[in-house]
Amino acid sequence: MKRKKYEEGYELLENEFLLKVRDDGVGFLTKFNKDGSMPVAFKNWKSGRYPTYPTFADIMIEIEIEFPRVGWTLVSWRIGKSQEWAVMRHPNGYIVEIYLSNFLEIIKTNTLINGEIEGLWQWKNNKLIK
């Protein structure tokens, strides 16, 4: 499925998420806040630690339609200030993070082959769900 450019005022469907993807392949998926506003963390998502990354103004906001798909792979993990994260490659090729605790629960009862989780998975609220 093809993504579409987000236009101000568009109301997301249940399976649609706002998406930004930098040139380095790192993506940010989110929903609107309950009051309909764009999350501050998403709106202010910085270009990254390195000066070659595009600025916020250069990153187009698109709408990603999420549904269960095969091909989720573990890239790495990292420790943040208040949360630990599993860094995952989305089947569409960009990188997102899920809670490390969610990833550890997944690997307890599922098979990984060369870092790829077998089966159909979908991103939702910083987690992968079946």
DAZI-V344536 format. One record per pair of residues at least 24 apart in sequence whose C-alpha atoms are under 10 Angstrom apart, sorted by sequence separation. I is the first residue (numbers start at 1). J is the second residue. D is the distance in Angstrom with one decimal. If there is no record, write none. Layout:
BEGIN
i=I j=J d=D
i=I j=J d=D
END
This chain:
BEGIN
i=12 j=36 d=9.9
i=18 j=42 d=8.8
i=22 j=46 d=10.0
i=23 j=47 d=9.7
i=24 j=48 d=9.8
i=102 j=126 d=8.7
i=103 j=127 d=7.9
i=106 j=130 d=9.8
i=11 j=36 d=8.5
i=20 j=45 d=8.9
i=22 j=47 d=7.6
i=98 j=123 d=8.2
i=102 j=127 d=6.1
i=103 j=128 d=7.6
i=22 j=48 d=9.1
i=77 j=103 d=10.0
i=89 j=115 d=10.0
i=97 j=123 d=9.5
i=98 j=124 d=9.0
i=99 j=125 d=9.4
i=100 j=126 d=9.6
i=101 j=127 d=9.2
i=102 j=128 d=7.2
i=9 j=36 d=9.4
i=88 j=115 d=9.5
i=89 j=116 d=9.2
i=96 j=123 d=9.0
i=98 j=125 d=8.3
i=99 j=126 d=6.0
i=100 j=127 d=8.9
i=102 j=129 d=9.0
i=9 j=37 d=9.9
i=24 j=52 d=9.3
i=88 j=116 d=9.4
i=98 j=126 d=4.5
i=99 j=127 d=6.1
i=23 j=52 d=9.2
i=24 j=53 d=7.2
i=74 j=103 d=9.1
i=97 j=126 d=6.6
i=98 j=127 d=5.0
i=99 j=128 d=8.8
i=23 j=53 d=6.8
i=24 j=54 d=9.2
i=91 j=121 d=9.7
i=96 j=126 d=8.5
i=97 j=127 d=8.2
i=98 j=128 d=7.0
i=22 j=53 d=7.1
i=23 j=54 d=7.1
i=90 j=121 d=9.9
i=91 j=122 d=9.8
i=97 j=128 d=9.7
i=22 j=54 d=6.8
i=29 j=61 d=9.9
i=31 j=63 d=10.0
i=90 j=122 d=9.2
i=22 j=55 d=9.0
i=28 j=61 d=9.7
i=29 j=62 d=9.6
i=30 j=63 d=9.7
i=90 j=123 d=8.6
i=22 j=56 d=9.1
i=29 j=63 d=9.0
i=30 j=64 d=9.6
i=23 j=58 d=9.8
i=29 j=64 d=8.0
i=20 j=56 d=9.3
i=22 j=58 d=8.7
i=23 j=59 d=8.5
i=22 j=59 d=6.4
i=29 j=66 d=9.8
i=21 j=59 d=6.8
i=22 j=60 d=8.8
i=74 j=112 d=9.1
i=20 j=59 d=6.3
i=21 j=60 d=7.6
i=73 j=112 d=8.5
i=76 j=115 d=9.6
i=19 j=59 d=9.7
i=20 j=60 d=6.2
i=21 j=61 d=8.0
i=72 j=112 d=9.7
i=73 j=113 d=9.0
i=74 j=114 d=8.7
i=75 j=115 d=7.6
i=86 j=126 d=9.8
i=88 j=128 d=9.8
i=19 j=60 d=8.4
i=20 j=61 d=5.1
i=21 j=62 d=8.7
i=73 j=114 d=8.1
i=74 j=115 d=5.1
i=75 j=116 d=9.4
i=85 j=126 d=9.2
i=86 j=127 d=9.7
i=19 j=61 d=5.7
i=20 j=62 d=6.4
i=73 j=115 d=5.2
i=74 j=116 d=6.4
i=18 j=61 d=6.6
i=19 j=62 d=5.1
i=20 j=63 d=8.7
i=72 j=115 d=8.4
i=73 j=116 d=4.1
i=74 j=117 d=8.0
i=18 j=62 d=5.9
i=19 j=63 d=5.7
i=20 j=64 d=9.3
i=71 j=115 d=9.7
i=72 j=116 d=5.6
i=73 j=117 d=6.2
i=17 j=62 d=8.4
i=18 j=63 d=4.9
i=19 j=64 d=6.1
i=71 j=116 d=6.2
i=72 j=117 d=5.8
i=73 j=118 d=9.3
i=16 j=62 d=10.0
i=17 j=63 d=5.6
i=18 j=64 d=6.3
i=19 j=65 d=9.6
i=70 j=116 d=8.7
i=71 j=117 d=7.0
i=72 j=118 d=8.1
i=16 j=63 d=6.3
i=17 j=64 d=5.3
i=18 j=65 d=9.0
i=70 j=117 d=7.8
i=71 j=118 d=7.5
i=72 j=119 d=8.9
i=15 j=63 d=10.0
i=16 j=64 d=5.6
i=17 j=65 d=6.4
i=70 j=118 d=6.9
i=71 j=119 d=8.1
i=72 j=120 d=8.6
i=15 j=64 d=8.3
i=16 j=65 d=4.4
i=17 j=66 d=7.2
i=69 j=118 d=9.9
i=70 j=119 d=5.7
i=71 j=120 d=8.1
i=72 j=121 d=7.3
i=13 j=63 d=9.9
i=15 j=65 d=5.7
i=16 j=66 d=6.0
i=69 j=119 d=7.5
i=70 j=120 d=4.8
i=71 j=121 d=8.4
i=72 j=122 d=8.9
i=12 j=63 d=8.1
i=14 j=65 d=9.0
i=15 j=66 d=5.3
i=16 j=67 d=8.9
i=68 j=119 d=8.8
i=69 j=120 d=4.6
i=70 j=121 d=6.4
i=72 j=123 d=9.7
i=12 j=64 d=9.7
i=13 j=65 d=8.7
i=14 j=66 d=9.1
i=15 j=67 d=6.8
i=68 j=120 d=5.0
i=69 j=121 d=5.3
i=70 j=122 d=8.8
i=10 j=63 d=9.8
i=12 j=65 d=9.5
i=67 j=120 d=8.8
i=68 j=121 d=4.6
i=69 j=122 d=6.4
i=6 j=60 d=8.1
i=7 j=61 d=8.5
i=67 j=121 d=7.7
i=68 j=122 d=4.4
i=69 j=123 d=9.6
i=5 j=60 d=7.3
i=6 j=61 d=5.6
i=7 j=62 d=8.5
i=66 j=121 d=9.7
i=67 j=122 d=5.6
i=68 j=123 d=8.0
i=5 j=61 d=6.2
i=6 j=62 d=4.8
i=7 j=63 d=9.3
i=66 j=122 d=6.5
i=67 j=123 d=8.0
i=72 j=128 d=9.1
i=4 j=61 d=8.8
i=5 j=62 d=4.3
i=6 j=63 d=5.7
i=66 j=123 d=6.9
i=67 j=124 d=9.6
i=4 j=62 d=5.5
i=5 j=63 d=6.1
i=6 j=64 d=9.5
i=66 j=124 d=8.3
i=3 j=62 d=6.4
i=4 j=63 d=5.4
i=5 j=64 d=9.2
i=3 j=63 d=5.7
i=4 j=64 d=7.4
i=68 j=128 d=9.3
i=2 j=63 d=9.2
i=3 j=64 d=5.4
i=4 j=65 d=9.3
i=26 j=87 d=9.7
i=68 j=129 d=8.1
i=69 j=130 d=9.1
i=2 j=64 d=8.1
i=3 j=65 d=7.2
i=26 j=88 d=9.8
i=27 j=89 d=9.4
i=67 j=129 d=10.0
i=68 j=130 d=6.7
i=1 j=64 d=8.8
i=2 j=65 d=8.5
i=26 j=89 d=8.9
i=27 j=90 d=9.0
i=67 j=130 d=9.5
i=1 j=65 d=7.7
i=25 j=89 d=9.2
i=26 j=90 d=9.9
i=1 j=66 d=9.7
i=27 j=93 d=9.4
i=28 j=94 d=9.1
i=29 j=95 d=10.0
i=26 j=93 d=9.1
i=27 j=94 d=5.7
i=28 j=95 d=8.1
i=29 j=96 d=7.5
i=25 j=93 d=7.3
i=26 j=94 d=5.5
i=27 j=95 d=5.3
i=28 j=96 d=6.2
i=29 j=97 d=9.3
i=25 j=94 d=4.8
i=26 j=95 d=4.5
i=27 j=96 d=5.5
i=28 j=97 d=8.3
i=24 j=94 d=8.6
i=25 j=95 d=6.0
i=26 j=96 d=6.5
i=27 j=97 d=8.7
i=23 j=94 d=9.7
i=24 j=95 d=9.1
i=25 j=96 d=9.2
i=26 j=97 d=9.3
i=22 j=94 d=8.8
i=21 j=94 d=7.0
i=22 j=95 d=9.6
i=20 j=94 d=9.8
i=21 j=95 d=8.5
i=21 j=96 d=9.5
i=1 j=92 d=9.8
i=30 j=123 d=9.8
i=31 j=124 d=9.2
i=29 j=123 d=8.5
i=30 j=124 d=8.4
i=31 j=125 d=8.3
i=29 j=124 d=8.7
i=30 j=125 d=7.3
i=29 j=125 d=8.5
i=30 j=126 d=8.6
i=29 j=126 d=8.5
i=28 j=126 d=9.9
i=17 j=123 d=9.7
i=15 j=122 d=9.8
i=17 j=124 d=9.0
i=15 j=123 d=9.9
i=15 j=124 d=9.1
END
